[in-house]
């Protein structure tokens, strides 16, 4: 952009190109990408973006554990597990950095929204709005749709009285409105060009793996397993790699018995 000027706003890779600011798959507007690329160039900036995304995922997990009042050792352990998980590193097998950025951004947006419905004051709203901007500008597309579907869950986290639910709705709505204003630089061009969008669809969801089989991906660490179509997969590792190891899975299952009800 320093030598190109306004041509940096046009993606001319195929069929004459398209406006850069309406690309829902790229991560050009994410702060990590913008700052690291301007300061260090494309190659080194990408490396720094990867490191920053991993750190963000770890901090987001620590923050969520802190919101849930989990002990100090458990908070640190879960944050390290989140950084090392295959849900991040596995996505880079095919160079899909946008998935890593989007996943890490969601990891920090979830506890930020949790704070909005559990705390008072304007600071949690501002922090959550910035976090949602991180999610919206991360690219990839599908992860943002899944994140949007989670928003109603934060109303459930509010107290079960009408007044508290009303306050939660107002606070979350305010957060989303501020985030939309922050992301207006993308949203306005996107809505303008939306009638020209076209996307292939997969009505049979042939790339989706059965839930019963997908749970095994958490404990299988053999790279060759993800390069074959066994257990209902396509031979593309970046779609299915979610390895975290048997220990975190065992701890998660143990909570069904050791966590008291109510």
ABEGO torsion letter per residue (X at the ends): XAAAEAAAABBAABGGEBBAAABAABAAABAAAAAAAAAAEAAAAAAAAAAAAAAAAAAAAAAAAAAAGBBAAAAAAAAAAAAABAAAAAAAAAGBAAAAAAAAAAAAAAAAAAAAAABBEAAAAAAAAAAAAAAAAAEGGAAAAAAAAAAAAAAAABBABAAAAAAAAAAAAAAAAAAAAAAAAAAAAAAAAAAABBBBBBAAGAABBBAAAAAAAAABABAAAAABABGGBBBBAAAABABAEAAAAAAAAAAAAABBBX
